[in-house]
Amino acid sequence: IRRIHTAPGGELVYRGRNSMKIYIMITGAIFGLITLAHIWRMVEEGSRLVKEPWYAVLTLIAATLCLWAARLLWTTRGASGGNP
């Protein structure tokens, strides 16, 4: 069910079941890009960054959040029968 209505400021507001999926897709993509940027930087700068614990921990956290978002999307898609 999709509901679009006008907010007090005249803005269109979308409310529906896909809004959470869209949020998860966007945040998953952002964390994926952060992970790729961290890995790229590790490759470019060599092993110095791998030895920095905070950098490695932040890279693992970003990768975990990206994979978690992908898992949520995958299980949501399976539960809804593949319908968007």
Backbone torsions as a table, in degrees:
resi	resn	phi	psi	omega
1	ILE	NA	128.3	178.6
2	ARG	-112.5	134.7	177.4
3	ARG	-129.2	122.7	175.8
4	ILE	-120.8	126.0	177.2
5	HIS	-138.8	168.0	-178.9
6	THR	-93.9	128.1	177.4
7	ALA	-78.3	167.4	-178.5
8	PRO	-55.0	-30.4	-179.7
9	GLY	-84.2	3.6	-179.4
10	GLY	90.0	2.5	-179.4
11	GLU	-83.4	145.1	175.5
12	LEU	-80.2	132.7	-178.7
13	VAL	-117.9	126.6	179.4
14	TYR	-100.2	128.2	175.6
15	ARG	-130.5	123.2	179.9
16	GLY	-170.8	179.8	-175.0
17	ARG	-74.7	-19.5	-178.5
18	ASN	-84.0	-8.6	-176.6
19	SER	-63.5	-35.5	177.6
20	MET	-71.1	-37.1	177.1
21	LYS	-62.0	-42.4	179.7
22	ILE	-63.0	-42.6	178.2
23	TYR	-60.5	-45.4	-178.9
24	ILE	-65.7	-39.5	178.4
25	MET	-62.8	-43.7	-178.0
26	ILE	-67.4	-47.2	-179.0
27	THR	-67.5	-36.2	176.2
28	GLY	-62.8	-41.0	178.3
29	ALA	-65.5	-40.1	178.9
30	ILE	-63.7	-46.5	178.7
31	PHE	-66.0	-32.3	175.2
32	GLY	-65.5	-41.9	177.7
33	LEU	-65.6	-38.1	176.9
34	ILE	-62.6	-43.6	179.2
35	THR	-61.3	-46.0	179.1
36	LEU	-62.0	-40.9	178.6
37	ALA	-63.4	-40.6	178.6
38	HIS	-64.6	-43.7	-179.8
39	ILE	-65.6	-41.9	178.2
40	TRP	-60.1	-43.1	179.6
41	ARG	-64.9	-37.9	177.5
42	MET	-63.2	-39.4	179.1
43	VAL	-67.1	-43.4	-177.9
44	GLU	-68.6	-40.9	-174.8
45	GLU	-93.9	-5.3	176.8
46	GLY	86.6	-162.1	-172.3
47	SER	-77.6	-3.9	-179.0
48	ARG	-60.7	-42.3	-178.6
49	LEU	-71.4	-29.7	179.7
50	VAL	-64.4	-31.6	-178.7
51	LYS	-78.9	-11.9	177.5
52	GLU	-85.2	114.8	-172.8
53	PRO	-63.5	-39.6	-177.2
54	TRP	-66.9	-37.1	179.4
55	TYR	-65.8	-43.7	179.0
56	ALA	-65.2	-40.8	179.8
57	VAL	-64.9	-44.5	179.0
58	LEU	-64.1	-35.9	176.6
59	THR	-65.3	-43.8	178.7
60	LEU	-65.5	-38.0	178.4
61	ILE	-64.7	-45.1	179.2
62	ALA	-62.9	-41.7	178.6
63	ALA	-64.6	-40.9	179.5
64	THR	-64.3	-43.4	179.0
65	LEU	-65.5	-35.9	176.6
66	CYS	-65.1	-46.2	179.5
67	LEU	-66.3	-35.4	177.8
68	TRP	-63.8	-43.6	177.8
69	ALA	-62.3	-42.0	178.5
70	ALA	-62.7	-40.9	178.6
71	ARG	-64.3	-43.0	177.8
72	LEU	-61.2	-42.3	178.2
73	LEU	-65.4	-40.3	-178.9
74	TRP	-65.1	-45.3	-178.9
75	THR	-71.2	-32.6	177.0
76	THR	-68.0	-40.2	178.9
77	ARG	-65.5	-39.7	179.1
78	GLY	-68.4	-36.0	-178.3
79	ALA	-72.9	-29.2	-177.8
80	SER	-91.6	4.9	179.0
81	GLY	75.8	18.5	178.5
82	GLY	85.3	1.1	178.4
83	ASN	-81.9	136.6	179.9
84	PRO	-70.7	NA	NA
